[in-house]
Amino acid sequence: MAYDEGTITARERKAAKNQTAISKQNVRDVQNQLARQLSNYDFADAQNRALADTQLDQNSRKTSADRYEAQRDLQAATLGLLGSMGSAMNGSTTGNLMSMLRSRNDKENNTFWAQHQTNQDAVENAYNDSLNQNNVARRDAMQSAEKAIKDIENDWRANMNNINPNLYPGASTTVGKDKALSPSTAWTPDKVKQNNSEISGYVIPDNKKGPTWYEPTGDTLSQASMHTGGMRNWVRGGTNNTVGGDYFSRMMNRFNGR
């Protein structure tokens, strides 16, 4: 018989061509759906990042306001104490007071910075959690799309075989022998990098310079980092606003230099 001898009729060739066109479009539909799903996850990540950035700014604003109120309270308490000290300020009591204020200020700085860091960490952790979930969802979408394309391939092969066994394309042939429609185009896990969270570093003050008028030695290093010496809270005095022109200024600066 002609059929057994491998003859493929014009009708069968047309049916096979139509079937291939339908299967190709089905694969493209799956690829388009995957692209939109991945785009939606990108959109969600962008929104979540914007929200996190806003929350970080809100935390910073609240911490700044709370720290300002704490400074005002400390200032008020100090003014009340100074009002009762009188001439005692001319002696070592000044150094004791400054030491007390420095310790209190450092303690409050640590308290507020620690709370601020906790609040910031909570925001970043929430964002990373959403990002991790979206990354897993991306991989799930890719996996599902890969399986859908393979199912389309299998159906295409079966239909080609049903039209005429001699039209069977083979077990590993992509639809229409088009590499752009391969299941591997859907499964691209390298595009979804694993998001490994990292602990943040310590919060340290800015590396600010000392005041421009502080040049007791004429050395440019006197304008260096606040971390290299007692550059903060220096008192100007005298007629030329030089460093420590009067007794009280010199005493304060001496205590600051400890």
C-alpha positions, -999 to 999 in steps of 0.1 A, spaced: 0 0 0 11 35 -7 6 45 29 28 17 42 55 26 17 58 60 33 38 82 11 26 114 27 -3 130 10 -7 167 4 -37 168 28 -15 153 55 13 177 48 -11 206 52 -25 192 84 10 188 98 19 224 88 -13 237 105 -6 216 136 30 229 138 18 265 135 -7 260 163 19 244 185 44 272 178 18 298 189 10 278 220 47 279 230 49 316 222 19 322 245 36 304 273 68 324 268 48 356 267 30 347 299 63 339 316 78 372 306 48 391 320 50 371 353 87 379 357 79 415 348 53 416 376 78 403 401 102 430 390 75 455 395 67 442 430 104 443 439 106 479 428 76 489 448 88 470 479 122 487 476 106 521 473 85 514 503 115 502 523 135 533 514 106 555 526 103 536 558 141 540 564 137 577 559 107 577 583 127 559 609 156 583 606 132 613 609 117 598 641 150 589 656 163 624 649 132 639 666 135 616 696 172 624 699 166 661 697 140 659 726 165 639 747 191 666 741 166 693 751 159 673 783 196 670 791 201 707 784 173 717 807 186 694 835 221 709 830 209 745 831 191 737 864 222 722 879 244 751 867 221 776 883 228 760 917 265 756 913 276 793 915 313 798 919 319 761 919 322 763 882 356 778 885 371 746 899 373 710 892 335 707 894 335 719 858 355 689 847 333 665 867 302 681 851 316 678 816 326 642 823 290 634 835 275 651 805 298 632 781 290 599 797 253 607 797 254 618 761 274 587 750 248 565 767 219 582 750 237 580 717 242 543 721 205 538 731 191 558 702 215 544 677 208 508 688 171 514 685 175 531 652 196 502 639 169 477 651 142 497 633 163 499 601 171 462 603 134 453 606 126 473 574 155 456 555 145 422 568 109 427 556 122 438 522 146 408 519 118 384 529 96 397 501 125 396 477 132 360 486 96 350 481 95 367 447 127 350 437 113 316 446 81 326 427 102 335 397 118 300 397 84 284 401 71 304 371 101 293 350 96 257 361 59 257 352 66 274 319 93 248 310 68 220 318 41 236 298 64 239 267 74 203 271 37 193 272 31 213 240 61 195 224 47 161 234 13 169 221 28 182 188 48 150 183 17 129 191 -5 148 167 22 146 140 23 109 145 -14 106 143 -15 125 110 10 101 96 36 80 115 62 91 89 57 127 101 69 119 136 97 144 143 116 125 169 116 124 207 138 154 213 128 177 185 115 211 194 83 224 179 90 231 142 127 225 149 128 261 162 154 265 190 137 297 200 108 276 212 129 252 233 119 245 269 153 257 279 142 293 270 119 292 300 142 276 326 169 302 331 176 300 369 210 319 364 189 351 359 175 348 395 205 352 418 202 338 453 196 367 477 219 361 508 212 386 535 241 401 553 243 417 587 249 454 586 281 470 600 284 492 630 271 527 628 299 553 633 299 591 632 309 610 601 346 617 597 341 654 603 369 680 605 376 703 634 365 739 633 384 762 609 395 785 638 412 757 657 448 760 646 468 763 678 500 749 662 494 759 626 496 722 617 471 711 591 465 679 611 447 701 636 419 701 610 419 664 607 394 638 618 374 643 650 385 608 659 422 618 662 419 641 692 398 664 713 385 686 686 349 689 697 334 715 720 364 738 720 356 772 733 366 804 715 376 834 737 396 866 737 393 896 714 402 877 682 381 846 689 412 826 692 413 793 711 410 798 748 416 835 752 402 838 788 405 818 819 372 799 816 378 791 779 413 778 787 399 757 815 371 742 793 395 735 765 419 718 789 391 695 801 381 688 765 416 678 758 416 650 783 
